[in-house]
Amino acid sequence: MAPKILDQFGRPIDRTLLAQERAVPSVTGIQHPFEETVATGLQPGRLARTLREAGTGDMFNFLTLAEEIEEREPHYRYVLETRKNAVTSLNAQVDPASESARDVEIADFLRNAIVETPAFKTLPDMLVDGLSKGYSNVEIIWDLSSGWVPRRYVWRDPRLFQFDLATRTQFRLRVQGVADGVPLEPLKYLTHVPLLKMGLPARNGLARVAAWSFMFKSFSMRDWAQFLEIYGMPMRLGKYGPGSSADDRAVLLQAVRSLGRDAAAIVPVGMTIDLVEAKGFSDKPFEGNVRFLDEQLSKLVIGKPGDGVGSSKAGEEVLDKVRADIKKSDARDLALTLMDQLIRPVVDLNFGPQKAYPNLHFPIPERKDLQVWSDAVGKFVDRGLEVEASQIYDQLGLKEPAAGAKLLRTPDAGGPQPKPAQVTPVEKASAYRIDPRICPACGPAMLAADDPNAEMDEVDELVAEALESWRPDMTPTVAAIRAAADQATSYEGFQAALERIAPDLPVARLARRLAKLGMIGKGLGDAGLE
């Protein structure tokens, strides 16, 4: 007899069930179209009862309400989708357990057979549905024709499942006529329970908190609509004479009502209709309450107030994203579920148990200035820091080039070099009005270099003379400072050395030249020469 294959909990695996769909009416006896409604006419008493039932494990009404809130409440739907998309938009990454050939082979198998398949692309969207309802169950349909590989994933309505009556922590398939349900078949389901709070999974889920805001907001919206219906348009006041008959008054009443609906009416001669503006009333309390409840929902779901819309780039970075720690936590929970319930079983079934397993995770790219980052890394590499090329590719969002791929390269040193950019001579400037591209000290000399035919005046010649002799004048001073730097063992030591040698620095020659040129320049300036 062939040996039985056990799952991670020691339960035998029935291969014949892995390729079948199990959460279907033919197995559960439960029809899938769930037509019940809880949100219609929701009152505090019924909501409290629904949440109390969910806390004891009977989650059918709560799950119905959670789905209805997503359908009826636009702001909750928006911020919930924002939080979901913050995780599902991340790319799954598989890292081998080590650099050994076997571990690399296992990681490549997981990428090709699972992570990079079209079926897996929507799997995170199915699992993060548990953020609202507290849990999400996805059924796996396996392909056993060549190895153990999931062929597709099917999201199952959470109302098809229940908790066991004893501990209220184990998931069971809801089967009609079976009070405690039936245990889930091994390797048939992925069950994602986001770690939103400690305690029973039945008391998890954002919808459990959002339900109160949804109910209170529905009250405000209904009252707001009634207020606008009554006070949002002028009151139509009909006036009739003292001798009017009952039929005349009925005609006037019908005219007043038609005026509000059709903006047109007729009345007999002698009757009038006045439009009276409502004063002293405001809809601000209703609007304020609705906005307040929306802010609470935003804090609950994305971790910050606001509606996720920014008026500027900086505003978008602050408001249009889920709070960073929440995003990291959701990505971690999703990765743990996939590692424990999908990656490890697939590795065990295809390669046998391993001492170390590949790591599936959802790396979150961090905002950084690539120019500053690349300059810093380049300087460290120049000083001997060893950096893996793969890390550079990851930071830049690029893939490592495949073998034989056409690569972009810098021109070879021996090959034809690109011609330097043509420098257009700028308008000749004086020592006091120097082109903004260049420094004040070397302006005239640079201008002369740009335009060899430019005529130099006395000041230009004076500056050129000073620049020609700067190296002999500065060499002794620079040599003394460099010697102090070479002997110093710390920054503080270098500062102390500079203070010690400052009085003896050989700057006399430089000072004499600067004084001479300064006096000549002052004379030219006094003479009105530029």
ZITA-V729467 format. One line per field, one symbol per residue. ss: DSSP state (A for helix, B for strand, O for the rest). phi: phi as a letter, one per 40 degrees, with the letter a starting at -180 (. if undefined). psi: psi as a letter, one per 20 degrees, with the letter a starting at -180 (. if undefined). A space follows every 10 residues. Layout:
ss: ???
phi: ???
psi: ???
This chain:
ss: OOOOOBOOOO OBOOAAAAOO OOOOAAAAOO OOOOOOOOOO OOOAAAAAAA AAAAAOOOOA AAAAAAAAAA AAOAAAAAAA AAAAAAAAOO OOBBBOOOOO AAAAAAAAAA AAAAAOOAAA AOAAAAAOOA AAAOOBBBBB BBBOOOOOBB BBBBBBOAAA BBBOOOOOOO BBBBBOOBBB BBBOOOOOBB BBOOOOOOOO AAAOOOAAAA AAAAAAAAAA AAAAAAAAAA AOOOBBBBBO OOOOOAAAAA AAAAAAAAAA AAOOOOOOOO OBBBBBOOOO OOOAAAAAAA AAAAAAAAAA AAOOOOOOOO OOAAAAAAAO OOOAAAAAAA AAAAAAAAAA AAAAAAAAAA AOOOOOOOBB BOOOOOOOOA AAAAAAAAAA AAOOOOOOAA AAAAAAOOOO OOOOOOOOOO OOOOOOOOOO OOOOOOOOOO OOOOOOOOOO OOAAAAAAAA OOOOOOOAAA AAAAAAAAOA AAAAAAAAAA AAAAAAAOOO AAAAAAAAAA AAAAOOOAAA AAAAAAAAAA AAAAAAOOOO
phi: .ccccbccbg ccbccccccb cbcbdcccgb ccccbcbbcc gcbdcccccc cccccchcbd cccccccccc cbbccccccc cccccccccc ccbbbccacc cccccccccc cccbcccdcc dccdcccccc ccchaabbcb bcbbcagbbc cabbcbdccc baccccbfbc cbccbcgbcc gbcccdgcbb bbbdccachc dcbchccccc cccccccccc cccccccccc bcbcccbcbb cccccccccc cccccccccc cbfaabbccg bbbbbbccbg bacddccccc cccccccccc cbgachbgbb caccccccbc bcddcccccc cccccccccc bbccdccccc bgdbcbbdbc abcbcccacc cccccccdcc ccchccbccc ccccccgbcc cccgccbcbc dccccccccc ccccdccdbc cbbbdccbcc cbddcccccc bccccccccc ccccccccbc ccccdccccc ccccccccba cccccccccc cdcbccbccc cccccccccc cccccccgcb
psi: pqqqpqaijj pqpohhihjq phmqhhghjp phooiqqhhp kprgghgggg hgghhjinjg hghggghhgh hhoggggghg hggghhgiiq pppppqhajq hghhggghgh ghhfhjqhhh highhghihi ggihrppppp oqojhnaopp grpopppiii rrqqhgikip pqppppiogj aqqpqqjiqp oonqmhqqaq hhjrphhhhh hghgghhhgg hghgghghhg iiqqpooqpq rhjqrhhghh ggghgghhhh gikpqqqrpi qqpqopppqj qqjghgghgg hghhhhhggg gijqrrjjpq irgghhhghj qqpghgghgg hgggggghgh iggggggghh irqqhqqqop rnpopqpqoh ggghgggggh ghjjpppphh hggghikqqp prpiqpqpqq qqhiapqqqq ppopprppqr iinqpihrqh gjggghghhh nhiqppaghg hgggghhhjh ghhighghhg ghhhhhiqir ghhgghhghh ighjpmjggg ggghgghggg hhghghijp.
